[in-house]
């Protein structure tokens, strides 16, 4: 990780300087870009301000849940995880007996019940150990076919890209566009690591920009990171309000719509190796970005009232922590301007 961080920070110094210049050149005030027609279609399924949580299809010491047990504050539930098959690019999903479902039909019924309550249920691909590779036309086609098939089989509303071992922007963009062609209302989220969003030239960032017409949200992981560059070129330590706001600024000034940017954090100190912050810190960062209040030393040059919201790993760790994220951050997100 240190070598990757050094390379990312070096590249980011050049990029963030350009972003600051672009931000300064723009008129101060509220940023309200007009949504595209495709974005408006997606927005009908996902609230203007949304709370996303990952649901664990495994038992790792957090509270074991069925989907029906997930707190109602979550607007998007990302079922974790779809895994690679022997066919390049293709993914599959199987329920882990540890989560307690007696049948696939029971799981599907829980998905439908959540959807009836207004929650989008999507399938997350990858995870920390995920080894899905989409690197040519054939694997892109296999990815599209398999994800589309799983959406049809289980009733998922879309897909989350959580590939932490790299991706190829050209072919992942191709695969997601093909998926959107089949499912026009598909919900697409991404959960890159901080290093992957330090520059619009990074593959993850390029993928996000490549599907900007229908991308729902990038919920970057503001944890397990160490110190990183903010959009002002200064280095910020994880676990602070400045880390959340100054790194979000890179995405906000690098081409993504505010409605496509969310803050991803652990639900408890046990949920990640580092980067946990109290709900009050997350809420302060949300206020800083959307209202210009409760900022730390970093203050963005303008506000982004359309910011999508926040994400957490995971609904299970949140339940183990008394659902503090759902209760405190959830209520705050839903009260944003």
C-alpha positions as CSV (number, residue, x, y, z in Angstrom):
1,X,0.0,0.0,0.0
2,X,2.7,2.6,0.8
3,X,4.1,2.4,-2.8
4,X,0.6,2.8,-4.2
5,X,-0.1,5.7,-2.0
6,X,3.1,7.5,-2.9
7,X,2.4,7.1,-6.6
8,X,-1.2,8.3,-6.1
9,X,-0.1,11.3,-4.1
10,X,2.5,12.3,-6.7
11,X,0.0,12.2,-9.5
12,X,-2.6,13.9,-7.4
13,X,-0.4,16.9,-6.7
14,X,-0.6,17.9,-10.3
15,X,-4.3,17.1,-10.7
16,X,-5.5,18.8,-7.5
17,X,-3.7,22.0,-8.5
18,X,-5.7,22.1,-11.7
19,X,-8.9,21.3,-9.8
20,X,-8.3,24.2,-7.4
21,X,-7.7,26.5,-10.3
22,X,-10.9,25.4,-11.9
23,X,-12.9,25.8,-8.7
24,X,-11.5,29.3,-8.1
25,X,-12.3,30.4,-11.7
26,X,-15.9,29.5,-11.3
27,X,-18.4,31.9,-9.7
28,X,-18.9,31.4,-6.0
29,X,-22.3,30.3,-4.7
30,X,-24.5,27.3,-5.1
31,X,-23.8,24.6,-7.7
32,X,-27.0,23.4,-9.3
33,X,-26.2,21.7,-12.7
34,X,-29.2,20.6,-14.7
35,X,-29.6,16.8,-14.6
36,X,-29.5,14.8,-17.8
37,X,-32.6,12.9,-18.9
38,X,-31.0,9.6,-17.9
39,X,-30.1,10.9,-14.5
40,X,-33.6,12.1,-14.0
41,X,-34.9,8.6,-14.8
42,X,-32.5,7.1,-12.1
43,X,-33.5,9.8,-9.6
44,X,-37.1,8.5,-9.7
45,X,-35.9,5.2,-8.1
46,X,-33.3,6.7,-5.7
47,X,-34.1,9.7,-3.4
48,X,-32.3,13.0,-4.0
49,X,-30.3,12.4,-0.8
50,X,-29.7,8.7,-0.2
51,X,-28.2,6.5,2.5
52,X,-26.4,3.4,1.2
53,X,-25.5,0.3,3.2
54,X,-23.7,-2.9,2.3
55,X,-25.4,-6.1,3.5
56,X,-23.1,-9.0,4.3
57,X,-23.9,-12.3,2.7
58,X,-21.6,-13.9,5.2
59,X,-20.8,-14.0,9.0
60,X,-17.7,-12.2,10.1
61,X,-18.6,-11.4,13.6
62,X,-21.0,-8.6,12.9
63,X,-24.7,-8.9,13.5
64,X,-26.1,-11.5,11.1
65,X,-29.2,-10.1,9.3
66,X,-31.7,-11.0,6.7
67,X,-32.6,-8.2,4.3
68,X,-35.9,-7.7,6.1
69,X,-33.9,-6.8,9.3
70,X,-32.0,-3.9,7.7
71,X,-32.9,-0.6,9.2
72,X,-35.5,1.3,7.1
73,X,-33.2,4.4,6.9
74,X,-31.2,2.8,4.1
75,X,-32.3,3.9,0.6
76,X,-29.9,1.6,-1.2
77,X,-28.9,-1.8,0.1
78,X,-25.8,-3.4,-1.7
79,X,-25.9,-7.1,-1.4
80,X,-22.3,-8.2,-0.9
81,X,-20.8,-9.9,-2.9
82,X,-21.1,-11.3,-6.4
83,X,-18.0,-13.3,-7.2
84,X,-15.9,-14.3,-10.2
85,X,-16.6,-17.5,-12.1
86,X,-14.2,-19.5,-14.3
87,X,-15.4,-17.5,-17.2
88,X,-13.4,-14.1,-17.6
89,X,-15.6,-11.2,-16.5
90,X,-18.6,-13.3,-15.5
91,X,-19.9,-13.2,-11.9
92,X,-22.2,-15.3,-9.9
93,X,-24.1,-15.1,-6.6
94,X,-25.0,-17.7,-4.0
95,X,-26.7,-17.2,-0.6
96,X,-24.4,-18.1,2.3
97,X,-26.2,-20.6,4.6
98,X,-24.8,-18.5,7.5
99,X,-27.2,-15.7,6.9
100,X,-30.2,-18.0,7.7
101,X,-32.3,-18.0,4.6
102,X,-34.3,-21.2,4.2
103,X,-34.7,-20.7,0.5
104,X,-33.9,-18.5,-2.5
105,X,-37.5,-17.6,-2.7
106,X,-37.5,-16.2,0.9
107,X,-34.5,-14.0,-0.1
108,X,-36.3,-12.8,-3.2
109,X,-39.4,-12.0,-1.2
110,X,-37.3,-9.9,1.1
111,X,-35.9,-8.0,-1.9
112,X,-39.5,-7.3,-3.1
113,X,-40.6,-6.2,0.3
114,X,-37.7,-3.7,0.6
115,X,-38.4,-2.4,-2.9
116,X,-42.1,-2.0,-2.0
117,X,-41.0,0.2,0.9
118,X,-39.0,2.4,-1.5
119,X,-35.5,0.8,-1.1
120,X,-33.3,-0.1,-4.0
121,X,-31.6,-3.5,-3.6
122,X,-28.5,-3.9,-5.8
123,X,-25.7,-6.5,-6.2
124,X,-22.2,-5.5,-5.3
125,X,-19.4,-7.0,-7.3
126,X,-16.0,-7.8,-5.9
127,X,-15.1,-6.7,-2.4
128,X,-11.6,-6.7,-0.8
129,X,-10.8,-10.1,-2.1
130,X,-12.8,-9.9,-5.3
131,X,-11.0,-11.0,-8.5
132,X,-13.4,-10.0,-11.2
133,X,-11.5,-8.9,-14.4
134,X,-13.1,-7.0,-17.2
135,X,-10.3,-6.4,-19.6
136,X,-11.4,-7.0,-23.2
137,X,-14.6,-7.2,-25.3
138,X,-15.3,-10.8,-24.4
139,X,-15.0,-10.3,-20.6
140,X,-17.1,-7.1,-20.8
141,X,-19.8,-9.1,-22.6
142,X,-19.6,-11.8,-20.0
143,X,-19.9,-9.2,-17.2
144,X,-23.0,-7.6,-18.7
145,X,-24.7,-10.9,-19.5
146,X,-24.1,-12.4,-16.0
147,X,-25.1,-9.2,-14.1
148,X,-28.1,-8.8,-16.2
149,X,-29.0,-12.4,-15.6
150,X,-28.7,-12.0,-11.8
151,X,-30.8,-8.9,-11.9
152,X,-33.5,-10.8,-13.7
153,X,-33.2,-13.9,-11.5
154,X,-33.2,-12.2,-8.1
155,X,-34.9,-8.9,-8.9
156,X,-32.0,-6.7,-8.1
157,X,-32.3,-3.0,-9.1
158,X,-28.7,-2.7,-10.3
159,X,-25.1,-3.2,-9.5
160,X,-22.3,-1.8,-7.3
161,X,-18.7,-1.9,-8.5
162,X,-16.4,-2.6,-5.5
163,X,-13.3,-3.9,-7.3
164,X,-10.3,-3.1,-5.0
165,X,-7.7,-4.8,-7.2
166,X,-8.0,-2.5,-10.2
167,X,-10.2,-2.2,-13.2
168,X,-10.0,-1.3,-16.9
169,X,-11.9,1.9,-17.6
170,X,-12.5,1.2,-21.3
171,X,-14.1,-2.2,-20.8
172,X,-15.9,-1.6,-17.5
173,X,-17.5,1.4,-19.1
174,X,-18.4,-0.6,-22.1
175,X,-19.9,-3.4,-19.9
176,X,-22.0,-0.9,-17.8
177,X,-23.3,1.0,-20.8
178,X,-24.4,-2.3,-22.3
179,X,-26.1,-3.2,-19.0
180,X,-27.9,0.2,-19.0
181,X,-29.0,-0.5,-22.6
182,X,-30.8,-3.5,-21.3
183,X,-32.1,-2.0,-18.0
184,X,-32.7,1.7,-18.6
185,X,-33.5,2.3,-14.9
186,X,-30.5,0.4,-13.5
187,X,-29.0,1.8,-10.3
188,X,-25.2,1.9,-10.6
189,X,-23.0,2.7,-7.7
190,X,-19.2,2.5,-7.2
191,X,-17.1,2.1,-4.0
192,X,-13.5,3.0,-5.0
193,X,-10.7,3.3,-2.6
194,X,-9.4,6.9,-1.9
195,X,-6.3,6.2,-4.1
196,X,-8.6,5.4,-7.0
197,X,-10.2,8.8,-7.0
198,X,-7.3,11.1,-6.5
199,X,-7.2,12.1,-10.2
200,X,-9.7,12.1,-13.1
201,X,-7.0,10.2,-15.0
202,X,-7.3,7.1,-12.7
203,X,-9.2,4.2,-14.1
204,X,-12.0,4.2,-11.5
205,X,-12.5,8.0,-12.0
206,X,-12.5,7.6,-15.8
207,X,-15.1,4.8,-15.5
208,X,-17.3,7.1,-13.3
209,X,-17.0,9.9,-15.9
210,X,-17.6,7.5,-18.7
211,X,-21.1,6.5,-17.3
212,X,-21.9,9.9,-15.9
213,X,-25.2,10.0,-17.9
214,X,-26.7,7.2,-15.7
215,X,-24.3,6.8,-12.8
216,X,-26.2,6.9,-9.5
217,X,-23.4,7.5,-7.0
218,X,-19.7,7.1,-6.2
219,X,-19.4,6.2,-2.5
220,X,-15.7,6.4,-2.1
221,X,-14.2,4.5,0.9
222,X,-12.9,7.2,3.2
223,X,-11.1,4.5,5.3
224,X,-8.3,2.0,5.4
225,X,-6.4,4.7,3.5
226,X,-3.9,6.7,5.5
227,X,-3.3,10.4,4.7
228,X,-4.3,11.6,1.2
229,X,-4.3,14.8,-0.9
230,X,-7.3,17.0,-0.9
231,X,-8.4,19.2,-3.8
232,X,-6.3,22.1,-2.4
233,X,-3.1,20.0,-2.7
234,X,-2.8,19.7,1.0
235,X,-2.5,16.3,2.7
236,X,-5.2,15.3,5.2
237,X,-5.3,12.5,7.7
238,X,-8.2,10.0,7.6
239,X,-10.7,10.1,10.4
240,X,-11.2,13.9,10.2
241,X,-13.9,16.2,8.8
242,X,-11.3,17.8,6.5
243,X,-10.4,14.4,5.1
244,X,-14.0,13.8,4.1
245,X,-14.6,17.3,2.6
246,X,-11.3,17.9,0.9
247,X,-11.3,14.5,-0.8
248,X,-14.9,14.8,-1.8
249,X,-14.0,18.1,-3.4
250,X,-11.7,16.2,-5.9
251,X,-14.7,14.4,-7.3
252,X,-17.0,17.4,-7.1
253,X,-14.6,19.6,-9.1
254,X,-13.3,16.8,-11.3
255,X,-16.4,16.3,-13.3
256,X,-19.0,14.3,-11.3
257,X,-22.4,15.9,-10.5
258,X,-22.9,16.5,-6.8
259,X,-25.8,14.0,-7.0
260,X,-23.2,11.3,-7.9
261,X,-21.0,11.8,-4.8
262,X,-21.5,10.1,-1.5
263,X,-19.3,9.8,1.6
264,X,-18.4,6.2,2.5
265,X,-17.4,5.3,6.0
266,X,-17.3,2.4,8.4
267,X,-20.3,1.8,10.7
268,X,-18.1,1.2,13.7
269,X,-14.4,1.0,14.7
270,X,-14.6,-2.8,14.2
271,X,-15.8,-2.5,10.7
272,X,-12.5,-1.3,9.2
273,X,-8.8,-1.2,10.0
274,X,-8.8,2.6,10.2
275,X,-10.8,5.7,9.3
276,X,-13.9,5.3,11.6
277,X,-15.5,8.6,12.5
278,X,-18.4,9.3,14.8
279,X,-21.8,10.2,13.1
280,X,-21.3,13.8,14.3
281,X,-18.2,14.1,12.1
282,X,-19.9,12.7,9.1
283,X,-22.8,15.1,9.6
284,X,-20.4,18.0,9.9
285,X,-18.8,17.0,6.6
286,X,-22.3,16.8,5.0
287,X,-23.1,20.2,6.3
288,X,-19.8,21.7,5.1
289,X,-20.3,20.4,1.6
290,X,-24.0,21.2,1.2
291,X,-24.4,24.3,3.4
292,X,-20.9,25.7,4.0
293,X,-21.3,25.2,7.8
294,X,-19.5,23.1,10.4
295,X,-16.3,22.9,8.2
296,X,-12.9,22.2,9.6
297,X,-9.8,24.0,8.4
298,X,-10.7,23.1,4.8
299,X,-13.6,25.1,3.4
300,X,-14.8,24.4,-0.2
301,X,-15.1,27.5,-2.5
302,X,-18.8,26.7,-3.1
303,X,-21.6,24.5,-1.7
304,X,-23.1,21.4,-3.2
305,X,-26.7,21.1,-1.9
306,X,-27.3,18.2,-4.4
307,X,-24.8,15.9,-2.7
308,X,-26.1,12.4,-2.9
309,X,-25.5,11.4,0.8
310,X,-23.5,8.8,2.7
311,X,-22.7,5.1,2.6
312,X,-21.5,2.7,5.3
313,X,-19.8,-0.7,5.6
314,X,-22.0,-2.3,6.6
315,X,-25.6,-2.6,7.7
316,X,-24.5,-5.6,9.8
317,X,-21.8,-3.6,11.6
318,X,-24.3,-0.8,12.1
319,X,-26.7,-3.2,13.7
320,X,-23.9,-4.4,16.0
321,X,-23.3,-0.7,16.9
322,X,-26.9,0.0,17.8
323,X,-27.8,1.3,14.3
324,X,-26.1,4.6,15.2
325,X,-25.3,5.3,11.5
326,X,-28.8,4.7,10.3
327,X,-30.4,6.7,13.1
328,X,-28.0,9.7,13.2
329,X,-26.5,9.9,9.7
330,X,-29.6,8.6,8.1
331,X,-31.8,11.3,9.6
332,X,-29.2,14.0,8.7
333,X,-28.9,12.9,5.1
334,X,-32.7,12.9,4.6
335,X,-32.8,16.4,6.1
336,X,-30.2,17.9,3.6
337,X,-31.3,20.8,1.4
